[in-house]
Amino acid sequence: MKCPLDGTPLVITDRSGVEIDYCPECRGVWLDRGELDKIIDRSASAPPPPPPQSRGYDDRGGYRKKKRGSFLEDIFDF
């Protein structure tokens, strides 16, 4: 199957038991029927991530807040 945006052949990968099609060029992600439901179900049953141990120190001499991530970051880290 080819990417609908740029025509590059899609790569199929398995993330937590869910097959995901993605384009290595534009990094677009395509899911088949039912795959989004599987991802949502598995993220709801996953334990919450541990709280951060310490805050980072930025270049300007102050503390920076770490942006809270989503469950999709765990799945789509190619």
PDB file of N, CA, C, O and CB in Angstrom:
ATOM      1  N   MET A   1       0.841  -1.172   0.000  1.00  0.00           N
ATOM      2  CA  MET A   1       0.000   0.000   0.000  1.00  0.00           C
ATOM      3  C   MET A   1       0.891   1.242   0.000  1.00  0.00           C
ATOM      4  O   MET A   1       1.958   1.243   0.614  1.00  0.00           O
ATOM      5  CB  MET A   1      -0.959  -0.006   1.217  1.00  0.00           C
ATOM      6  N   LYS A   2       0.462   2.278  -0.675  1.00  0.00           N
ATOM      7  CA  LYS A   2       1.259   3.498  -0.775  1.00  0.00           C
ATOM      8  C   LYS A   2       0.637   4.617   0.044  1.00  0.00           C
ATOM      9  O   LYS A   2      -0.574   4.658   0.262  1.00  0.00           O
ATOM     10  CB  LYS A   2       1.400   3.930  -2.237  1.00  0.00           C
ATOM     11  N   CYS A   3       1.497   5.524   0.493  1.00  0.00           N
ATOM     12  CA  CYS A   3       1.060   6.686   1.271  1.00  0.00           C
ATOM     13  C   CYS A   3       0.157   7.556   0.393  1.00  0.00           C
ATOM     14  O   CYS A   3       0.533   7.885  -0.731  1.00  0.00           O
ATOM     15  CB  CYS A   3       2.288   7.509   1.797  1.00  0.00           C
ATOM     16  N   PRO A   4      -1.013   7.928   0.880  1.00  0.00           N
ATOM     17  CA  PRO A   4      -1.894   8.774   0.081  1.00  0.00           C
ATOM     18  C   PRO A   4      -1.361  10.189  -0.104  1.00  0.00           C
ATOM     19  O   PRO A   4      -1.812  10.904  -0.999  1.00  0.00           O
ATOM     20  CB  PRO A   4      -3.251   8.832   0.717  1.00  0.00           C
ATOM     21  N   LEU A   5      -0.410  10.603   0.727  1.00  0.00           N
ATOM     22  CA  LEU A   5       0.118  11.961   0.616  1.00  0.00           C
ATOM     23  C   LEU A   5       1.273  12.080  -0.359  1.00  0.00           C
ATOM     24  O   LEU A   5       1.297  12.992  -1.186  1.00  0.00           O
ATOM     25  CB  LEU A   5       0.558  12.441   1.957  1.00  0.00           C
ATOM     26  N   ASP A   6       2.247  11.150  -0.270  1.00  0.00           N
ATOM     27  CA  ASP A   6       3.436  11.301  -1.103  1.00  0.00           C
ATOM     28  C   ASP A   6       3.769  10.077  -1.957  1.00  0.00           C
ATOM     29  O   ASP A   6       4.751  10.103  -2.699  1.00  0.00           O
ATOM     30  CB  ASP A   6       4.600  11.618  -0.236  1.00  0.00           C
ATOM     31  N   GLY A   7       2.978   9.010  -1.871  1.00  0.00           N
ATOM     32  CA  GLY A   7       3.177   7.836  -2.719  1.00  0.00           C
ATOM     33  C   GLY A   7       4.269   6.879  -2.273  1.00  0.00           C
ATOM     34  O   GLY A   7       4.554   5.910  -2.976  1.00  0.00           O
ATOM     35  N   THR A   8       4.891   7.123  -1.118  1.00  0.00           N
ATOM     36  CA  THR A   8       5.925   6.233  -0.586  1.00  0.00           C
ATOM     37  C   THR A   8       5.271   4.957  -0.066  1.00  0.00           C
ATOM     38  O   THR A   8       4.204   5.030   0.542  1.00  0.00           O
ATOM     39  CB  THR A   8       6.740   6.934   0.544  1.00  0.00           C
ATOM     40  N   PRO A   9       5.876   3.794  -0.285  1.00  0.00           N
ATOM     41  CA  PRO A   9       5.298   2.566   0.281  1.00  0.00           C
ATOM     42  C   PRO A   9       5.244   2.639   1.810  1.00  0.00           C
ATOM     43  O   PRO A   9       6.214   3.027   2.462  1.00  0.00           O
ATOM     44  CB  PRO A   9       6.118   1.331  -0.162  1.00  0.00           C
ATOM     45  N   LEU A  10       4.093   2.258   2.363  1.00  0.00           N
ATOM     46  CA  LEU A  10       3.908   2.284   3.808  1.00  0.00           C
ATOM     47  C   LEU A  10       4.640   1.125   4.467  1.00  0.00           C
ATOM     48  O   LEU A  10       4.790   0.056   3.876  1.00  0.00           O
ATOM     49  CB  LEU A  10       2.421   2.237   4.159  1.00  0.00           C
ATOM     50  N   VAL A  11       5.088   1.343   5.678  1.00  0.00           N
ATOM     51  CA  VAL A  11       5.756   0.326   6.479  1.00  0.00           C
ATOM     52  C   VAL A  11       4.765  -0.128   7.549  1.00  0.00           C
ATOM     53  O   VAL A  11       4.079   0.690   8.161  1.00  0.00           O
ATOM     54  CB  VAL A  11       7.095   0.873   7.120  1.00  0.00           C
ATOM     55  N   ILE A  12       4.698  -1.443   7.765  1.00  0.00           N
ATOM     56  CA  ILE A  12       3.817  -1.988   8.784  1.00  0.00           C
ATOM     57  C   ILE A  12       4.655  -2.369   9.987  1.00  0.00           C
ATOM     58  O   ILE A  12       5.663  -3.063   9.858  1.00  0.00           O
ATOM     59  CB  ILE A  12       3.020  -3.208   8.250  1.00  0.00           C
ATOM     60  N   THR A  13       4.236  -1.912  11.161  1.00  0.00           N
ATOM     61  CA  THR A  13       4.935  -2.242  12.394  1.00  0.00           C
ATOM     62  C   THR A  13       3.923  -2.674  13.440  1.00  0.00           C
ATOM     63  O   THR A  13       2.744  -2.329  13.362  1.00  0.00           O
ATOM     64  CB  THR A  13       5.770  -1.043  12.898  1.00  0.00           C
ATOM     65  N   ASP A  14       4.393  -3.427  14.412  1.00  0.00           N
ATOM     66  CA  ASP A  14       3.530  -3.911  15.484  1.00  0.00           C
ATOM     67  C   ASP A  14       3.861  -3.147  16.756  1.00  0.00           C
ATOM     68  O   ASP A  14       5.002  -3.178  17.217  1.00  0.00           O
ATOM     69  CB  ASP A  14       3.697  -5.447  15.696  1.00  0.00           C
ATOM     70  N   ARG A  15       2.889  -2.470  17.320  1.00  0.00           N
ATOM     71  CA  ARG A  15       3.054  -1.727  18.563  1.00  0.00           C
ATOM     72  C   ARG A  15       2.034  -2.221  19.568  1.00  0.00           C
ATOM     73  O   ARG A  15       0.836  -1.983  19.415  1.00  0.00           O
ATOM     74  CB  ARG A  15       2.907  -0.201  18.331  1.00  0.00           C
ATOM     75  N   SER A  16       2.501  -2.901  20.584  1.00  0.00           N
ATOM     76  CA  SER A  16       1.629  -3.416  21.646  1.00  0.00           C
ATOM     77  C   SER A  16       0.517  -4.301  21.092  1.00  0.00           C
ATOM     78  O   SER A  16      -0.618  -4.252  21.565  1.00  0.00           O
ATOM     79  CB  SER A  16       1.021  -2.261  22.433  1.00  0.00           C
ATOM     80  N   GLY A  17       0.846  -5.097  20.102  1.00  0.00           N
ATOM     81  CA  GLY A  17      -0.122  -6.022  19.541  1.00  0.00           C
ATOM     82  C   GLY A  17      -1.054  -5.404  18.514  1.00  0.00           C
ATOM     83  O   GLY A  17      -2.004  -6.059  18.086  1.00  0.00           O
ATOM     84  N   VAL A  18      -0.817  -4.170  18.107  1.00  0.00           N
ATOM     85  CA  VAL A  18      -1.650  -3.496  17.114  1.00  0.00           C
ATOM     86  C   VAL A  18      -0.784  -3.198  15.896  1.00  0.00           C
ATOM     87  O   VAL A  18       0.275  -2.583  16.021  1.00  0.00           O
ATOM     88  CB  VAL A  18      -2.285  -2.181  17.692  1.00  0.00           C
ATOM     89  N   GLU A  19      -1.231  -3.634  14.719  1.00  0.00           N
ATOM     90  CA  GLU A  19      -0.496  -3.352  13.484  1.00  0.00           C
ATOM     91  C   GLU A  19      -0.770  -1.922  13.046  1.00  0.00           C
ATOM     92  O   GLU A  19      -1.923  -1.507  12.925  1.00  0.00           O
ATOM     93  CB  GLU A  19      -0.888  -4.349  12.361  1.00  0.00           C
ATOM     94  N   ILE A  20       0.290  -1.182  12.813  1.00  0.00           N
ATOM     95  CA  ILE A  20       0.177   0.220  12.427  1.00  0.00           C
ATOM     96  C   ILE A  20       0.891   0.412  11.103  1.00  0.00           C
ATOM     97  O   ILE A  20       2.020  -0.048  10.931  1.00  0.00           O
ATOM     98  CB  ILE A  20       0.766   1.159  13.520  1.00  0.00           C
ATOM     99  N   ASP A  21       0.244   1.085  10.169  1.00  0.00           N
ATOM    100  CA  ASP A  21       0.855   1.433   8.890  1.00  0.00           C
ATOM    101  C   ASP A  21       1.334   2.882   8.991  1.00  0.00           C
ATOM    102  O   ASP A  21       0.573   3.772   9.370  1.00  0.00           O
ATOM    103  CB  ASP A  21      -0.159   1.240   7.690  1.00  0.00           C
ATOM    104  N   TYR A  22       2.612   3.108   8.646  1.00  0.00           N
ATOM    105  CA  TYR A  22       3.110   4.476   8.674  1.00  0.00           C
ATOM    106  C   TYR A  22       4.021   4.730   7.485  1.00  0.00           C
ATOM    107  O   TYR A  22       4.593   3.814   6.894  1.00  0.00           O
ATOM    108  CB  TYR A  22       3.851   4.756   9.986  1.00  0.00           C
ATOM    109  N   CYS A  23       4.133   6.023   7.158  1.00  0.00           N
ATOM    110  CA  CYS A  23       4.988   6.452   6.056  1.00  0.00           C
ATOM    111  C   CYS A  23       6.320   6.920   6.636  1.00  0.00           C
ATOM    112  O   CYS A  23       6.335   7.824   7.472  1.00  0.00           O
ATOM    113  CB  CYS A  23       4.307   7.586   5.218  1.00  0.00           C
ATOM    114  N   PRO A  24       7.445   6.325   6.209  1.00  0.00           N
ATOM    115  CA  PRO A  24       8.741   6.754   6.743  1.00  0.00           C
ATOM    116  C   PRO A  24       9.163   8.147   6.259  1.00  0.00           C
ATOM    117  O   PRO A  24      10.057   8.755   6.847  1.00  0.00           O
ATOM    118  CB  PRO A  24       9.803   5.747   6.362  1.00  0.00           C
ATOM    119  N   GLU A  25       8.539   8.652   5.206  1.00  0.00           N
ATOM    120  CA  GLU A  25       8.904   9.971   4.677  1.00  0.00           C
ATOM    121  C   GLU A  25       8.152  11.093   5.395  1.00  0.00           C
ATOM    122  O   GLU A  25       8.776  11.979   5.979  1.00  0.00           O
ATOM    123  CB  GLU A  25       8.621  10.035   3.170  1.00  0.00           C
ATOM    124  N   CYS A  26       6.824  11.063   5.358  1.00  0.00           N
ATOM    125  CA  CYS A  26       6.033  12.148   5.950  1.00  0.00           C
ATOM    126  C   CYS A  26       5.606  11.829   7.380  1.00  0.00           C
ATOM    127  O   CYS A  26       5.039  12.678   8.068  1.00  0.00           O
ATOM    128  CB  CYS A  26       4.799  12.425   5.097  1.00  0.00           C
ATOM    129  N   ARG A  27       5.882  10.594   7.830  1.00  0.00           N
ATOM    130  CA  ARG A  27       5.558  10.118   9.172  1.00  0.00           C
ATOM    131  C   ARG A  27       4.060  10.107   9.452  1.00  0.00           C
ATOM    132  O   ARG A  27       3.642  10.173  10.607  1.00  0.00           O
ATOM    133  CB  ARG A  27       6.253  10.973  10.196  1.00  0.00           C
ATOM    134  N   GLY A  28       3.257  10.023   8.403  1.00  0.00           N
ATOM    135  CA  GLY A  28       1.812   9.858   8.568  1.00  0.00           C
ATOM    136  C   GLY A  28       1.508   8.459   9.078  1.00  0.00           C
ATOM    137  O   GLY A  28       2.225   7.510   8.759  1.00  0.00           O
ATOM    138  N   VAL A  29       0.452   8.325   9.867  1.00  0.00           N
ATOM    139  CA  VAL A  29       0.069   7.054  10.463  1.00  0.00           C
ATOM    140  C   VAL A  29      -1.359   6.733  10.050  1.00  0.00           C
ATOM    141  O   VAL A  29      -2.242   7.587  10.112  1.00  0.00           O
ATOM    142  CB  VAL A  29       0.207   7.094  12.011  1.00  0.00           C
ATOM    143  N   TRP A  30      -1.577   5.482   9.623  1.00  0.00           N
ATOM    144  CA  TRP A  30      -2.896   5.027   9.223  1.00  0.00           C
ATOM    145  C   TRP A  30      -3.254   3.779  10.000  1.00  0.00           C
ATOM    146  O   TRP A  30      -2.444   2.865  10.153  1.00  0.00           O
ATOM    147  CB  TRP A  30      -2.954   4.763   7.712  1.00  0.00           C
ATOM    148  N   LEU A  31      -4.487   3.756  10.489  1.00  0.00           N
ATOM    149  CA  LEU A  31      -4.980   2.621  11.263  1.00  0.00           C
ATOM    150  C   LEU A  31      -6.132   1.959  10.512  1.00  0.00           C
ATOM    151  O   LEU A  31      -6.938   2.624   9.861  1.00  0.00           O
ATOM    152  CB  LEU A  31      -5.432   3.071  12.681  1.00  0.00           C
ATOM    153  N   ASP A  32      -6.189   0.639  10.619  1.00  0.00           N
ATOM    154  CA  ASP A  32      -7.294  -0.103  10.030  1.00  0.00           C
ATOM    155  C   ASP A  32      -8.470  -0.093  11.002  1.00  0.00           C
ATOM    156  O   ASP A  32      -8.337   0.350  12.142  1.00  0.00           O
ATOM    157  CB  ASP A  32      -6.870  -1.558   9.685  1.00  0.00           C
ATOM    158  N   ARG A  33      -9.604  -0.577  10.551  1.00  0.00           N
ATOM    159  CA  ARG A  33     -10.809  -0.608  11.373  1.00  0.00           C
ATOM    160  C   ARG A  33     -10.543  -1.363  12.677  1.00  0.00           C
ATOM    161  O   ARG A  33      -9.997  -2.466  12.663  1.00  0.00           O
ATOM    162  CB  ARG A  33     -11.976  -1.262  10.599  1.00  0.00           C
ATOM    163  N   GLY A  34     -10.924  -0.773  13.778  1.00  0.00           N
ATOM    164  CA  GLY A  34     -10.806  -1.411  15.077  1.00  0.00           C
ATOM    165  C   GLY A  34      -9.473  -1.194  15.775  1.00  0.00           C
ATOM    166  O   GLY A  34      -9.368  -1.446  16.975  1.00  0.00           O
ATOM    167  N   GLU A  35      -8.462  -0.739  15.068  1.00  0.00           N
ATOM    168  CA  GLU A  35      -7.145  -0.575  15.687  1.00  0.00           C
ATOM    169  C   GLU A  35      -7.118   0.588  16.683  1.00  0.00           C
ATOM    170  O   GLU A  35      -6.461   0.497  17.720  1.00  0.00           O
ATOM    171  CB  GLU A  35      -6.088  -0.356  14.610  1.00  0.00           C
ATOM    172  N   LEU A  36      -7.816   1.660  16.383  1.00  0.00           N
ATOM    173  CA  LEU A  36      -7.876   2.776  17.321  1.00  0.00           C
ATOM    174  C   LEU A  36      -8.583   2.346  18.602  1.00  0.00           C
ATOM    175  O   LEU A  36      -8.171   2.737  19.694  1.00  0.00           O
ATOM    176  CB  LEU A  36      -8.596   3.985  16.687  1.00  0.00           C
ATOM    177  N   ASP A  37      -9.630   1.555  18.484  1.00  0.00           N
ATOM    178  CA  ASP A  37     -10.331   1.051  19.669  1.00  0.00           C
ATOM    179  C   ASP A  37      -9.400   0.188  20.526  1.00  0.00           C
ATOM    180  O   ASP A  37      -9.428   0.281  21.753  1.00  0.00           O
ATOM    181  CB  ASP A  37     -11.578   0.238  19.253  1.00  0.00           C
ATOM    182  N   LYS A  38      -8.578  -0.647  19.890  1.00  0.00           N
ATOM    183  CA  LYS A  38      -7.622  -1.470  20.636  1.00  0.00           C
ATOM    184  C   LYS A  38      -6.612  -0.590  21.377  1.00  0.00           C
ATOM    185  O   LYS A  38      -6.284  -0.854  22.533  1.00  0.00           O
ATOM    186  CB  LYS A  38      -6.886  -2.440  19.684  1.00  0.00           C
ATOM    187  N   ILE A  39      -6.126   0.447  20.713  1.00  0.00           N
ATOM    188  CA  ILE A  39      -5.158   1.351  21.334  1.00  0.00           C
ATOM    189  C   ILE A  39      -5.776   2.041  22.544  1.00  0.00           C
ATOM    190  O   ILE A  39      -5.142   2.143  23.594  1.00  0.00           O
ATOM    191  CB  ILE A  39      -4.662   2.398  20.316  1.00  0.00           C
ATOM    192  N   ILE A  40      -7.006   2.513  22.403  1.00  0.00           N
ATOM    193  CA  ILE A  40      -7.684   3.197  23.505  1.00  0.00           C
ATOM    194  C   ILE A  40      -7.938   2.238  24.660  1.00  0.00           C
ATOM    195  O   ILE A  40      -7.729   2.600  25.818  1.00  0.00           O
ATOM    196  CB  ILE A  40      -9.009   3.811  23.026  1.00  0.00           C
ATOM    197  N   ASP A  41      -8.384   1.021  24.365  1.00  0.00           N
ATOM    198  CA  ASP A  41      -8.636   0.036  25.418  1.00  0.00           C
ATOM    199  C   ASP A  41      -7.365  -0.299  26.182  1.00  0.00           C
ATOM    200  O   ASP A  41      -7.385  -0.404  27.408  1.00  0.00           O
ATOM    201  CB  ASP A  41      -9.233  -1.234  24.825  1.00  0.00           C
ATOM    202  N   ARG A  42      -6.276  -0.466  25.474  1.00  0.00           N
ATOM    203  CA  ARG A  42      -5.009  -0.821  26.131  1.00  0.00           C
ATOM    204  C   ARG A  42      -4.445   0.341  26.923  1.00  0.00           C
ATOM    205  O   ARG A  42      -3.804   0.132  27.953  1.00  0.00           O
ATOM    206  CB  ARG A  42      -3.985  -1.282  25.100  1.00  0.00           C
ATOM    207  N   SER A  43      -4.670   1.555  26.466  1.00  0.00           N
ATOM    208  CA  SER A  43      -4.163   2.712  27.217  1.00  0.00           C
ATOM    209  C   SER A  43      -4.977   2.926  28.488  1.00  0.00           C
ATOM    210  O   SER A  43      -4.437   3.389  29.492  1.00  0.00           O
ATOM    211  CB  SER A  43      -4.197   3.985  26.344  1.00  0.00           C
ATOM    212  N   ALA A  44      -6.262   2.598  28.462  1.00  0.00           N
ATOM    213  CA  ALA A  44      -7.104   2.760  29.648  1.00  0.00           C
ATOM    214  C   ALA A  44      -6.730   1.743  30.717  1.00  0.00           C
ATOM    215  O   ALA A  44      -6.853   2.027  31.908  1.00  0.00           O
ATOM    216  CB  ALA A  44      -8.589   2.618  29.280  1.00  0.00           C
ATOM    217  N   SER A  45      -6.273   0.560  30.309  1.00  0.00           N
ATOM    218  CA  SER A  45      -5.927  -0.466  31.282  1.00  0.00           C
ATOM    219  C   SER A  45      -4.466  -0.398  31.723  1.00  0.00           C
ATOM    220  O   SER A  45      -4.066  -1.104  32.649  1.00  0.00           O
ATOM    221  CB  SER A  45      -6.217  -1.826  30.710  1.00  0.00           C
ATOM    222  N   ALA A  46      -3.676   0.436  31.075  1.00  0.00           N
ATOM    223  CA  ALA A  46      -2.255   0.569  31.436  1.00  0.00           C
ATOM    224  C   ALA A  46      -2.122   1.399  32.708  1.00  0.00           C
ATOM    225  O   ALA A  46      -2.890   2.338  32.915  1.00  0.00           O
ATOM    226  CB  ALA A  46      -1.445   1.222  30.276  1.00  0.00           C
ATOM    227  N   PRO A  47      -1.158   1.063  33.561  1.00  0.00           N
ATOM    228  CA  PRO A  47      -0.965   1.859  34.776  1.00  0.00           C
ATOM    229  C   PRO A  47      -0.453   3.251  34.421  1.00  0.00           C
ATOM    230  O   PRO A  47       0.242   3.414  33.419  1.00  0.00           O
ATOM    231  CB  PRO A  47       0.017   1.157  35.739  1.00  0.00           C
ATOM    232  N   PRO A  48      -0.788   4.255  35.230  1.00  0.00           N
ATOM    233  CA  PRO A  48      -0.311   5.603  34.928  1.00  0.00           C
ATOM    234  C   PRO A  48       1.202   5.682  35.085  1.00  0.00           C
ATOM    235  O   PRO A  48       1.777   4.960  35.899  1.00  0.00           O
ATOM    236  CB  PRO A  48      -0.997   6.636  35.837  1.00  0.00           C
ATOM    237  N   PRO A  49       1.852   6.553  34.315  1.00  0.00           N
ATOM    238  CA  PRO A  49       3.310   6.677  34.415  1.00  0.00           C
ATOM    239  C   PRO A  49       3.692   7.254  35.779  1.00  0.00           C
ATOM    240  O   PRO A  49       2.918   8.004  36.373  1.00  0.00           O
ATOM    241  CB  PRO A  49       3.867   7.573  33.272  1.00  0.00           C
ATOM    242  N   PRO A  50       4.882   6.906  36.278  1.00  0.00           N
ATOM    243  CA  PRO A  50       5.315   7.448  37.577  1.00  0.00           C
ATOM    244  C   PRO A  50       5.558   8.949  37.465  1.00  0.00           C
ATOM    245  O   PRO A  50       5.896   9.446  36.391  1.00  0.00           O
ATOM    246  CB  PRO A  50       6.601   6.732  38.074  1.00  0.00           C
ATOM    247  N   PRO A  51       5.388   9.667  38.566  1.00  0.00           N
ATOM    248  CA  PRO A  51       5.641  11.108  38.520  1.00  0.00           C
ATOM    249  C   PRO A  51       7.123  11.383  38.305  1.00  0.00           C
ATOM    250  O   PRO A  51       7.959  10.566  38.692  1.00  0.00           O
ATOM    251  CB  PRO A  51       5.157  11.787  39.815  1.00  0.00           C
ATOM    252  N   PRO A  52       7.465  12.511  37.698  1.00  0.00           N
ATOM    253  CA  PRO A  52       8.878  12.831  37.468  1.00  0.00           C
ATOM    254  C   PRO A  52       9.607  12.990  38.802  1.00  0.00           C
ATOM    255  O   PRO A  52       9.040  13.489  39.775  1.00  0.00           O
ATOM    256  CB  PRO A  52       9.016  14.124  36.620  1.00  0.00           C
ATOM    257  N   GLN A  53      10.866  12.561  38.835  1.00  0.00           N
ATOM    258  CA  GLN A  53      11.662  12.613  40.055  1.00  0.00           C
ATOM    259  C   GLN A  53      12.133  14.032  40.359  1.00  0.00           C
ATOM    260  O   GLN A  53      12.114  14.463  41.511  1.00  0.00           O
ATOM    261  CB  GLN A  53      12.859  11.682  39.940  1.00  0.00           C
ATOM    262  N   SER A  54      12.548  14.743  39.342  1.00  0.00           N
ATOM    263  CA  SER A  54      13.024  16.105  39.553  1.00  0.00           C
ATOM    264  C   SER A  54      12.719  16.931  38.319  1.00  0.00           C
ATOM    265  O   SER A  54      12.496  16.394  37.234  1.00  0.00           O
ATOM    266  CB  SER A  54      14.540  16.128  39.868  1.00  0.00           C
ATOM    267  N   ARG A  55      12.711  18.213  38.493  1.00  0.00           N
ATOM    268  CA  ARG A  55      12.471  19.104  37.360  1.00  0.00           C
ATOM    269  C   ARG A  55      13.795  19.427  36.689  1.00  0.00           C
ATOM    270  O   ARG A  55      14.841  19.473  37.337  1.00  0.00           O
ATOM    271  CB  ARG A  55      11.754  20.404  37.812  1.00  0.00           C
ATOM    272  N   GLY A  56      13.738  19.650  35.386  1.00  0.00           N
ATOM    273  CA  GLY A  56      14.948  19.987  34.647  1.00  0.00           C
ATOM    274  C   GLY A  56      15.319  21.447  34.821  1.00  0.00           C
ATOM    275  O   GLY A  56      14.474  22.275  35.158  1.00  0.00           O
ATOM    276  N   TYR A  57      16.541  21.748  34.598  1.00  0.00           N
ATOM    277  CA  TYR A  57      17.049  23.107  34.702  1.00  0.00           C
ATOM    278  C   TYR A  57      17.352  23.596  33.302  1.00  0.00           C
ATOM    279  O   TYR A  57      18.081  22.933  32.564  1.00  0.00           O
ATOM    280  CB  TYR A  57      18.314  23.181  35.614  1.00  0.00           C
ATOM    281  N   ASP A  58      16.809  24.737  32.920  1.00  0.00           N
ATOM    282  CA  ASP A  58      17.018  25.195  31.545  1.00  0.00           C
ATOM    283  C   ASP A  58      18.231  26.123  31.437  1.00  0.00           C
ATOM    284  O   ASP A  58      18.871  26.443  32.439  1.00  0.00           O
ATOM    285  CB  ASP A  58      15.765  25.913  31.034  1.00  0.00           C
ATOM    286  N   ASP A  59      18.539  26.550  30.205  1.00  0.00           N
ATOM    287  CA  ASP A  59      19.719  27.372  29.929  1.00  0.00           C
ATOM    288  C   ASP A  59      19.603  28.795  30.472  1.00  0.00           C
ATOM    289  O   ASP A  59      20.617  29.462  30.674  1.00  0.00           O
ATOM    290  CB  ASP A  59      19.963  27.423  28.443  1.00  0.00           C
ATOM    291  N   ARG A  60      18.398  29.259  30.704  1.00  0.00           N
ATOM    292  CA  ARG A  60      18.198  30.637  31.160  1.00  0.00           C
ATOM    293  C   ARG A  60      18.325  30.777  32.668  1.00  0.00           C
ATOM    294  O   ARG A  60      18.136  31.874  33.194  1.00  0.00           O
ATOM    295  CB  ARG A  60      16.841  31.134  30.722  1.00  0.00           C
ATOM    296  N   GLY A  61      18.636  29.714  33.371  1.00  0.00           N
ATOM    297  CA  GLY A  61      18.823  29.814  34.806  1.00  0.00           C
ATOM    298  C   GLY A  61      17.563  29.544  35.613  1.00  0.00           C
ATOM    299  O   GLY A  61      17.509  29.868  36.799  1.00  0.00           O
ATOM    300  N   GLY A  62      16.564  28.963  34.996  1.00  0.00           N
ATOM    301  CA  GLY A  62      15.329  28.672  35.718  1.00  0.00           C
ATOM    302  C   GLY A  62      14.885  27.246  35.483  1.00  0.00           C
ATOM    303  O   GLY A  62      15.499  26.510  34.710  1.00  0.00           O
ATOM    304  N   TYR A  63      13.837  26.869  36.141  1.00  0.00           N
ATOM    305  CA  TYR A  63      13.292  25.525  35.963  1.00  0.00           C
ATOM    306  C   TYR A  63      12.326  25.519  34.792  1.00  0.00           C
ATOM    307  O   TYR A  63      11.635  26.501  34.523  1.00  0.00           O
ATOM    308  CB  TYR A  63      12.588  25.036  37.250  1.00  0.00           C
ATOM    309  N   ARG A  64      12.296  24.396  34.108  1.00  0.00           N
ATOM    310  CA  ARG A  64      11.345  24.249  33.005  1.00  0.00           C
ATOM    311  C   ARG A  64      10.367  23.151  33.367  1.00  0.00           C
ATOM    312  O   ARG A  64      10.729  22.164  34.007  1.00  0.00           O
ATOM    313  CB  ARG A  64      12.070  23.929  31.657  1.00  0.00           C
ATOM    314  N   LYS A  65       9.139  23.329  32.958  1.00  0.00           N
ATOM    315  CA  LYS A  65       8.134  22.302  33.179  1.00  0.00           C
ATOM    316  C   LYS A  65       8.181  21.318  32.025  1.00  0.00           C
ATOM    317  O   LYS A  65       8.278  21.714  30.864  1.00  0.00           O
ATOM    318  CB  LYS A  65       6.720  22.920  33.323  1.00  0.00           C
ATOM    319  N   LYS A  66       8.112  20.063  32.340  1.00  0.00           N
ATOM    320  CA  LYS A  66       8.073  19.052  31.289  1.00  0.00           C
ATOM    321  C   LYS A  66       6.641  18.946  30.784  1.00  0.00           C
ATOM    322  O   LYS A  66       5.696  18.844  31.565  1.00  0.00           O
ATOM    323  CB  LYS A  66       8.592  17.671  31.806  1.00  0.00           C
ATOM    324  N   LYS A  67       6.502  18.972  29.472  1.00  0.00           N
ATOM    325  CA  LYS A  67       5.189  18.852  28.869  1.00  0.00           C
ATOM    326  C   LYS A  67       4.654  17.444  29.081  1.00  0.00           C
ATOM    327  O   LYS A  67       5.362  16.461  28.863  1.00  0.00           O
ATOM    328  CB  LYS A  67       5.241  19.194  27.372  1.00  0.00           C
ATOM    329  N   ARG A  68       3.425  17.356  29.499  1.00  0.00           N
ATOM    330  CA  ARG A  68       2.815  16.052  29.740  1.00  0.00           C
ATOM    331  C   ARG A  68       2.553  15.371  28.407  1.00  0.00           C
ATOM    332  O   ARG A  68       1.997  15.978  27.492  1.00  0.00           O
ATOM    333  CB  ARG A  68       1.502  16.191  30.554  1.00  0.00           C
ATOM    334  N   GLY A  69       2.951  14.114  28.298  1.00  0.00           N
ATOM    335  CA  GLY A  69       2.779  13.359  27.065  1.00  0.00           C
ATOM    336  C   GLY A  69       1.455  12.627  27.042  1.00  0.00           C
ATOM    337  O   GLY A  69       0.714  12.628  28.025  1.00  0.00           O
ATOM    338  N   SER A  70       1.168  12.014  25.937  1.00  0.00           N
ATOM    339  CA  SER A  70      -0.051  11.227  25.805  1.00  0.00           C
ATOM    340  C   SER A  70       0.313   9.768  25.584  1.00  0.00           C
ATOM    341  O   SER A  70       1.476   9.429  25.366  1.00  0.00           O
ATOM    342  CB  SER A  70      -0.928  11.754  24.646  1.00  0.00           C
ATOM    343  N   PHE A  71      -0.692   8.917  25.643  1.00  0.00           N
ATOM    344  CA  PHE A  71      -0.465   7.500  25.446  1.00  0.00           C
ATOM    345  C   PHE A  71      -0.002   7.198  24.022  1.00  0.00           C
ATOM    346  O   PHE A  71       0.594   6.146  23.788  1.00  0.00           O
ATOM    347  CB  PHE A  71      -1.727   6.722  25.763  1.00  0.00           C
ATOM    348  N   LEU A  72      -0.256   8.082  23.074  1.00  0.00           N
ATOM    349  CA  LEU A  72       0.158   7.846  21.691  1.00  0.00           C
ATOM    350  C   LEU A  72       1.668   7.922  21.526  1.00  0.00           C
ATOM    351  O   LEU A  72       2.218   7.298  20.619  1.00  0.00           O
ATOM    352  CB  LEU A  72      -0.507   8.849  20.769  1.00  0.00           C
ATOM    353  N   GLU A  73       2.358   8.683  22.396  1.00  0.00           N
ATOM    354  CA  GLU A  73       3.809   8.764  22.303  1.00  0.00           C
ATOM    355  C   GLU A  73       4.475   7.409  22.524  1.00  0.00           C
ATOM    356  O   GLU A  73       5.514   7.111  21.935  1.00  0.00           O
ATOM    357  CB  GLU A  73       4.336   9.766  23.309  1.00  0.00           C
ATOM    358  N   ASP A  74       3.862   6.592  23.384  1.00  0.00           N
ATOM    359  CA  ASP A  74       4.415   5.248  23.643  1.00  0.00           C
ATOM    360  C   ASP A  74       4.263   4.345  22.433  1.00  0.00           C
ATOM    361  O   ASP A  74       5.079   3.452  22.211  1.00  0.00           O
ATOM    362  CB  ASP A  74       3.728   4.606  24.854  1.00  0.00           C
ATOM    363  N   ILE A  75       3.222   4.578  21.656  1.00  0.00           N
ATOM    364  CA  ILE A  75       2.927   3.690  20.529  1.00  0.00           C
ATOM    365  C   ILE A  75       3.653   4.126  19.274  1.00  0.00           C
ATOM    366  O   ILE A  75       4.115   3.273  18.516  1.00  0.00           O
ATOM    367  CB  ILE A  75       1.432   3.643  20.268  1.00  0.00           C
ATOM    368  N   PHE A  76       3.773   5.420  19.024  1.00  0.00           N
ATOM    369  CA  PHE A  76       4.287   5.934  17.769  1.00  0.00           C
ATOM    370  C   PHE A  76       5.716   6.446  17.855  1.00  0.00           C
ATOM    371  O   PHE A  76       6.029   7.456  17.224  1.00  0.00           O
ATOM    372  CB  PHE A  76       3.407   7.020  17.284  1.00  0.00           C
ATOM    373  N   ASP A  77       6.591   5.801  18.600  1.00  0.00           N
ATOM    374  CA  ASP A  77       7.978   6.240  18.681  1.00  0.00           C
ATOM    375  C   ASP A  77       8.832   5.447  17.689  1.00  0.00           C
ATOM    376  O   ASP A  77       9.549   4.530  18.088  1.00  0.00           O
ATOM    377  CB  ASP A  77       8.521   6.077  20.122  1.00  0.00           C
ATOM    378  N   PHE A  78       8.761   5.786  16.434  1.00  0.00           N
ATOM    379  CA  PHE A  78       9.459   5.034  15.382  1.00  0.00           C
ATOM    380  C   PHE A  78      10.936   5.321  15.432  1.00  0.00           C
ATOM    381  O   PHE A  78      11.697   4.783  14.627  1.00  0.00           O
ATOM    382  CB  PHE A  78       8.904   5.377  13.993  1.00  0.00           C
TER     383      PHE A  78
END
